[in-house]
Amino acid sequence: MIQIEDTLLSDDIFEEQFICDLCKCKGQCCVDGESGAPLTKEEHDQIQEILPLIWDDLSFKAQELITKQGIAYNDSDGELVTSIVNGEECVFTCFDEKGVCKCAIDTAYREGRIPVQKPISCHLYPIRLTAYPEFTAVNYHRWSVCRPAVKQGRREGVPLYRFLREPLIRQFGVAWYQEVCEAASLFAKDKK
């Protein structure tokens, strides 16, 4: 574990190599799982506000569920998560012509239609954050769905912390990320 400010990063963040390979996994992380994507209260409110702007991008089943249940619920751990259709895909999923699952929020944000980014828990995946009273744990979540991403990351030699540069900066800031890069250099030297 490496400590940076009030975070503890697992060694996997530096050791594992990773690049999402949507052509292979088809965005399965947005479809499979025990519950929806974790949301902060602020994210919930922001998504609720922009919902009319992405409503037509959502499936009919997602629209029905949101009308009935809302965009989120508290899962069995009491965590606020996005609603899921038929116990499977997130209500914000949409599929392209090749059957690749995409996020309606992310697509609209990248197209400049909304000012809100997808939830940070999605943006950071496969990194998961766990908040404790004194620190936040930053861990790599291994999932068989992501095997193609690990293979592609190894082929191209891209460590997980580099692949997730944008969301890590979004969550923790530029100065924190620069410390991560410095720690990665020291970590690599220690491994030799």
N, C-alpha and C positions, 0 to 999 in steps of 0.2 A: 504494500500500500504506500502511496505517496500523498503527503499532505500539501495542499496549496490553499492558502487562506483557511476558510472554514469548510473545506471539502477534503474528503479522503478518496483518492482514485485507486481502483484496483489495478494491478500490474497488467491485466488484460487490455486495458485502454491503450497501453503502449505496445504490447506484444502482438495482439491480434491484428491481422490485416483484413480489410473489409472495403468493398465497393458494391452497393446495391446493384443487382442484375435483374431489373424488372422483366426483361425478356424471358428469363428463366423462371423466376418465382411468381410472376404475374401479380405482385402486390399482395401476396397471401397474408401478410401480417395485418392487413386491414380487414381481413375476412375471418381468419381463425383466431381462436383465443377464448378464454373463459369469460371475459367481459369486454366492455368497450374501452376506448382510450381514456386514460386519466385526464381530468380537466381541473384547472383551478377555477375558483368562483369568478375571477376576472375574465378568464377565457369563456366560461359559460355565458356571461353577460354580453361579451363582445360578439360571440357567435349568434346569440339570440337576436342581437341588434341587426346583424347583416343577413339573417336567415331569408328575408324576402328577396334579397339580391341573388341568392343561389338556389332558391326554391325549385325553379324549373330544371336545375341540373340534377336533382335528386330523383331516385326511382319512385314509382307510385307507392310501393310498399313502405319505403322510408317516409314519404310524406304522410301516409296513413298513420304510421307508428308515432311520428312526431306530433301529429294532431291529437292523438290519443294519450301519449305518455310524455311528450316533450323531447328535447334534444339530449337529455341526460337523465341518469338515475344513480342512486347509491347502490353499489354492488355489495356482495356478501361481506367484504371487508370494511364497508361503510365509506368507501371512496367514491367520489363523484366521477362518473365515467359517461362517455357518449352512449346513447341508446344503440342497440344492435337489432337488426332485422332477423327474425326467426332464430335467435341465439347464435347468429353467425356474423354477417358483415356489419360494420359501422354504418349508421344512417347517412354518413357523408361520403360513402363510396360511390363511384361511378366507373363504368367500364368503357374502355376505348374499343375501336373496331377489331383489335387483336385479342380482346378479352383480358387486357391488363387493367387491374384495379388501380384507380387513381383517387385522390381526395378532391372532392368538389370545392372545399375551402381553399386548398393549396392551388388548384387550377385557376380559380377566380382571382386569387391574390397575385399569382404570376402573370395573369392577363391584365392586371391593373384594374379589375372591376370592384375589388373590395380592399380595404386597408388592413384587414385582419389576417394574420398568418394561421396556419393549422396549429393545433395544440402542441405545446413544446414537447410533451411526452411522445408524440408522433414524430416530430422533427428530429428529436434526439435518438430515436430507436436505431440500433439495438442497445443504446445506453439507457439504463434505468436509474433514476434518482430516488434515494430514500432519505427523508429528512429525519434527523435525530435532534435532541435538544442542543447539543454542542457542535454538531457538524452535519454535512450532507454527504452521504455515500454515493459515489459515482461508479457504477458497476456495469459490466458487459453482460447482457442477457443472451445466452446461447440458445438457439432454436434451430431445429432441423430445416425449417423453411428457408433459413438464411445460408444454407450450405453453398449455393451458387455465389453469393456475395463474398463469402470467405475465399472461395477458389479464385474469383476475379481479383480480389484484393491482394492475394498472394502472387498471382500472375503479374500484377502491376506494381507490387511492392508499396501499397498505400496503407499505413497504419490507421487504425480506427479513429484515433483522435484527429488525424488529418482529414479523413473522409467527412467527419462530423464538425469540421471547423465552424461553419456558419451557425448551426444551432448551438454549439458550445459557446460561441461569442454572444449569441442572442441571450442565452441563459445567464452566463457568468461575466461577460465583458471582455474587452480586448486585452487588458492588462493581465487578467487571470489566464487567458489563453496563451499569451506570450510566456507566462511562467510554466504552463504545461509543456510548451515546445522546448524550453530550457531544461525542464525535468526530463523530457524524453531523450535529449542529447546525453545527459548524465546517466540516465537509465541504460542507454545503449552502450556507453563506455564501461559501465559496471558489469554488463553481461559478457563482455569480451574477455 
